[in-house]
Amino acid sequence: MNLAVIHQTLRSQKYYAQGMWRALHLPSDLLKNARGKIVIGYHGVDFKNDTSVNTKFISIKKFEEEIQLLKNFTNIISLNDYVNDHVDDTKLNVVITFDDGLESNFSLAKPLLEKYEAPATFFISPLWHQGKDVLWPDLVDHASPYAPTCMTIGNEEYQKDRWGKYFHSSGEPINKHITKQNRIFIETLYASLLPYAGFMKIESMDPYWKLMSATQVKQLSQNSLFTIGSHGYTHTNLPFLSNEEVTDELNSSKQILESVIEKEVQFFAAPFGGYDERTIQLTRKANYSHQLFAQMDVVGKIKANDIIYQFGTNPYLSAYNQVLFIANKKF
């Protein structure tokens, strides 16, 4: 077992134990008495909850356990019902969302959502329109083991630490540094890292990077349980883009998705949860009815009916503890 795997195993055990400890201090009748409404966010689904590959993935087994618990203790509703306040006042009302548009959402999550008749919204970045097969954060994560110890992307230098993770010359982790770059830099990133994308030839890695095709997105939209939303055109962090780039991210993704599903795309979930007052106004100008942010501070800073907080799920927790924290509306 290499150092990176040992490190991730210890991290998983630490976060699982922390979750257990915090859950013990929640009220025993929390699930029974929870009320109101909440939007929860998932990313990918895999076969074994392997957080050493991606820390945002949940196993198909645990996902089914969480859906069962949500069905038993809460009222699962659509995002449309959430914004129109069509809720059950005697229960906690939960909206299920998925960011990124991974193929595992279609092949693994969709059948379970259909089995339990659970509505869900999928936020998609239509990279197929650009001839790309993988989101850049996944390319960085999975190509790094195959790439050189030192790498220059554009004019920026990155070097691996002893765990095999890249850091910018400033000391910032590579993913954090790249979220502050514009779309021209992202294009350079693809050109630099795709030669090292050997993971794309390993079938067991497919759930961690493969994206839904346009055909699969259309099939999802044809089921009344499911809603399609936009996750931007290139999955870049909007606050670090120019007004023109932000507008293109919003308009292009909306138009492409609408042409595929032949329905209006009303909802936008910001990549990385990133926002500022400028991007909020530009998103409104792009004719999205609501925008979702996966940052807790959005609740306190912005009081607007079209702004929704997306509560991120935690793959390090047991299914029961995850649902407890959802009912608690905070970790």
C-alpha positions in Angstrom: 0.0 0.0 0.0 1.5 3.4 -1.0 1.7 6.4 1.2 -1.2 8.2 -0.6 -3.5 5.3 0.1 -2.4 5.0 3.7 -3.0 8.7 4.2 -6.4 8.6 2.7 -7.4 5.5 4.7 -6.4 7.3 8.0 -8.3 10.4 6.8 -11.4 8.3 6.2 -11.2 6.7 9.6 -10.8 10.1 11.2 -13.8 11.7 9.5 -16.0 8.7 10.1 -15.1 8.8 13.9 -15.8 12.5 14.0 -19.1 12.0 12.4 -20.0 9.2 14.9 -19.1 11.4 17.8 -21.0 14.5 16.6 -24.1 12.4 15.7 -24.2 11.0 19.3 -24.8 14.6 20.5 -27.8 15.2 18.3 -31.4 14.9 19.8 -32.7 11.3 19.8 -36.0 12.5 18.2 -34.3 14.7 15.5 -35.6 12.7 12.5 -39.1 12.5 13.9 -39.3 16.3 14.6 -37.4 17.7 11.7 -39.4 20.2 9.6 -38.9 22.7 6.8 -37.0 22.0 3.6 -33.5 21.5 2.4 -31.6 20.8 -0.9 -28.9 18.2 -0.6 -26.1 17.7 -3.1 -24.3 14.6 -4.3 -21.6 14.2 -7.0 -20.7 10.7 -8.1 -21.7 7.1 -7.2 -19.3 4.2 -7.3 -19.3 0.5 -6.3 -17.3 0.6 -3.1 -17.2 4.2 -1.5 -13.6 4.6 -2.5 -12.6 8.0 -1.1 -9.0 7.3 -2.0 -10.0 7.9 -5.7 -12.4 10.7 -5.1 -13.5 12.2 -1.8 -17.0 13.2 -3.1 -18.2 9.8 -4.2 -20.6 7.5 -2.3 -21.1 3.8 -2.9 -24.2 2.5 -4.5 -25.0 0.5 -1.4 -24.7 3.5 0.9 -26.7 5.7 -1.5 -29.6 3.2 -1.5 -29.5 3.1 2.3 -29.7 6.9 2.4 -32.6 7.0 -0.1 -34.4 4.4 2.0 -33.9 6.4 5.2 -35.0 9.6 3.5 -38.1 7.9 2.2 -38.9 6.6 5.7 -38.3 9.8 7.6 -38.7 12.7 5.2 -40.6 13.8 2.2 -38.5 13.8 -1.0 -39.6 16.5 -3.4 -38.6 18.0 -6.7 -36.7 21.2 -7.0 -39.8 22.8 -8.6 -41.9 21.8 -5.6 -39.2 23.3 -3.3 -39.3 26.7 -5.0 -43.1 26.7 -5.2 -43.3 25.7 -1.5 -45.3 22.5 -2.3 -44.2 20.8 0.9 -45.5 18.6 3.7 -45.6 20.6 6.9 -45.5 17.5 9.0 -42.1 16.3 7.7 -38.7 17.6 6.6 -38.8 18.1 2.8 -35.7 17.1 0.9 -34.5 17.8 -2.6 -31.9 15.5 -4.1 -29.4 17.0 -6.5 -26.3 15.8 -8.4 -23.5 18.1 -9.7 -21.2 17.5 -12.6 -23.2 15.1 -14.8 -21.2 12.0 -14.3 -22.2 8.9 -16.2 -22.4 7.0 -12.9 -25.4 9.3 -12.0 -27.2 7.7 -15.0 -26.0 4.1 -14.7 -26.0 3.7 -10.9 -28.1 6.4 -9.2 -30.9 6.7 -11.7 -32.2 3.1 -11.4 -32.4 3.5 -7.6 -34.1 6.9 -7.8 -36.6 5.3 -10.1 -37.0 2.2 -7.8 -37.9 4.5 -4.8 -39.8 7.1 -7.0 -37.4 9.8 -5.7 -37.2 13.0 -7.7 -33.8 14.5 -8.4 -32.2 17.4 -10.3 -29.0 16.9 -12.3 -26.7 19.8 -13.0 -24.8 19.3 -16.2 -21.7 20.9 -17.9 -22.2 20.0 -21.5 -18.5 19.2 -22.3 -19.5 17.0 -25.2 -20.3 20.2 -27.1 -16.6 21.1 -26.8 -15.2 17.7 -27.7 -14.1 17.0 -24.2 -14.7 13.8 -22.2 -13.7 14.7 -18.7 -14.1 17.6 -16.3 -10.8 19.4 -15.6 -10.8 18.7 -11.8 -11.1 15.0 -12.5 -8.4 15.2 -15.1 -6.1 16.8 -12.6 -6.9 14.2 -9.9 -6.5 11.1 -12.0 -3.7 12.2 -14.4 -1.4 13.4 -11.7 0.0 10.0 -10.8 1.1 9.5 -14.4 2.5 13.1 -14.8 6.1 14.3 -14.1 7.2 15.4 -10.7 7.4 19.0 -11.9 5.0 20.5 -14.4 4.6 23.9 -16.1 1.1 24.8 -17.3 1.0 28.1 -19.1 3.3 30.2 -17.0 2.5 28.4 -13.7 4.7 25.9 -12.1 3.5 22.9 -10.0 5.4 20.2 -8.1 4.4 17.0 -6.4 4.7 16.5 -2.7 5.6 13.1 -1.1 1.9 12.1 -1.3 2.0 12.6 -5.1 -0.2 15.7 -4.9 0.6 18.8 -7.0 1.2 22.2 -5.4 1.6 25.5 -7.1 4.9 27.4 -6.6 3.0 29.7 -4.2 2.2 26.7 -2.0 -1.4 26.4 -3.0 -2.8 22.9 -3.9 -3.2 22.6 -7.6 -7.0 22.3 -7.7 -7.4 25.4 -5.5 -5.0 27.4 -7.6 -6.7 26.4 -10.9 -10.2 27.4 -9.6 -8.9 31.0 -9.7 -7.9 30.8 -13.4 -9.8 31.8 -16.5 -11.0 29.7 -19.4 -7.8 30.2 -21.5 -5.8 28.7 -18.7 -8.2 25.7 -18.5 -7.7 25.0 -22.2 -3.9 25.0 -21.6 -4.5 22.6 -18.7 -6.3 20.1 -20.9 -3.5 20.2 -23.5 -0.8 19.7 -20.7 -2.5 16.8 -18.9 -4.4 14.8 -21.4 -1.2 13.1 -22.6 -1.0 11.6 -19.1 -4.7 10.5 -18.9 -3.9 6.8 -18.8 -6.7 6.3 -16.3 -9.2 6.7 -19.2 -8.2 3.3 -20.4 -8.8 1.6 -17.0 -12.4 0.3 -16.9 -12.6 0.4 -13.1 -11.9 4.1 -13.2 -14.9 4.9 -15.4 -17.3 5.9 -12.6 -14.8 8.6 -11.4 -14.6 10.6 -14.6 -16.9 9.5 -17.4 -19.6 12.0 -18.2 -23.2 11.5 -19.4 -23.7 11.8 -23.1 -26.2 14.2 -24.7 -28.4 11.1 -25.3 -28.3 10.1 -21.7 -29.1 13.6 -20.5 -32.1 13.6 -22.9 -33.3 10.2 -21.5 -33.1 11.6 -18.0 -35.2 14.6 -18.9 -37.9 12.4 -20.4 -38.6 10.9 -16.9 -40.9 13.2 -15.0 -39.0 12.4 -11.8 -35.9 14.2 -13.1 -35.0 17.8 -13.8 -32.0 19.0 -15.8 -30.1 22.2 -14.6 -27.0 23.9 -15.8 -23.5 23.6 -14.1 -21.8 26.0 -16.5 -20.3 25.5 -19.9 -16.7 24.6 -18.9 -17.0 24.1 -15.1 -15.0 27.1 -14.3 -15.3 29.2 -11.2 -17.4 32.2 -12.2 -16.0 34.9 -9.8 -12.6 34.7 -11.5 -13.9 35.1 -15.0 -14.6 38.3 -16.9 -18.2 39.5 -17.5 -18.1 38.2 -21.0 -16.8 34.8 -19.9 -19.4 34.5 -17.2 -22.2 35.4 -19.6 -21.0 32.8 -22.1 -20.7 30.1 -19.4 -24.3 30.8 -18.5 -25.9 31.3 -21.9 -24.0 28.5 -23.8 -24.8 25.8 -21.2 -28.4 26.9 -21.0 -28.9 26.9 -24.8 -27.1 23.6 -25.4 -29.0 21.8 -22.7 -32.3 23.2 -23.8 -31.6 22.1 -27.4 -31.0 18.6 -26.1 -33.9 18.1 -23.7 -36.3 20.4 -25.6 -37.4 22.0 -22.3 -36.5 25.2 -20.5 -33.5 25.0 -18.1 -34.4 27.1 -15.1 -31.9 26.2 -12.5 -28.1 27.0 -12.2 -25.8 25.4 -9.7 -22.5 27.3 -9.5 -19.3 25.2 -10.0 -17.3 25.1 -6.7 -20.2 27.0 -5.1 -18.5 30.2 -6.3 -20.4 33.4 -6.5 -20.2 37.2 -6.0 -22.8 39.9 -6.5 -21.6 40.4 -10.1 -22.1 36.7 -11.0 -25.5 36.6 -9.2 -26.7 39.5 -11.3 -25.4 38.1 -14.6 -27.1 34.7 -13.8 -30.4 36.6 -13.4 -29.8 38.3 -16.7 -29.3 34.9 -18.3 -32.9 34.1 -17.4 -32.3 31.4 -14.8 -35.1 31.4 -12.3 -33.0 30.2 -9.4 -29.3 29.7 -8.6 -27.8 27.2 -6.1 -24.6 27.7 -4.1 -22.8 25.0 -2.0 -21.5 27.5 0.5 -23.0 28.0 3.9 -22.2 31.7 4.1 -24.7 32.3 1.3 -27.5 31.9 3.7 -26.4 34.7 5.9 -25.1 37.1 3.2 -27.9 36.9 0.6 -31.6 37.3 1.3 -33.3 36.6 -2.0 -36.0 34.2 -3.1 -34.0 33.0 -6.1 -30.9 32.0 -4.1 -30.8 28.4 -2.7 -28.2 26.8 -0.4 -27.1 23.3 -1.5 -26.2 21.2 1.5 -23.2 19.0 0.5 -23.4 15.3 1.5 -20.4 13.6 3.2 -19.2 10.2 2.0 -17.2 9.6 5.2 -20.4 9.2 7.2 -22.6 6.2 7.7 -25.9 6.4 5.9 -27.9 6.9 9.1 -25.6 9.6 10.4 -25.7 11.4 7.0 -29.5 11.6 7.2 -29.2 12.8 10.8 -27.1 15.7 9.7 -29.4 16.4 6.8 -32.3 16.6 9.4 -30.0 18.8 11.6 -29.3 21.0 8.5 -25.7 21.3 9.5 -22.7 19.0 10.3 
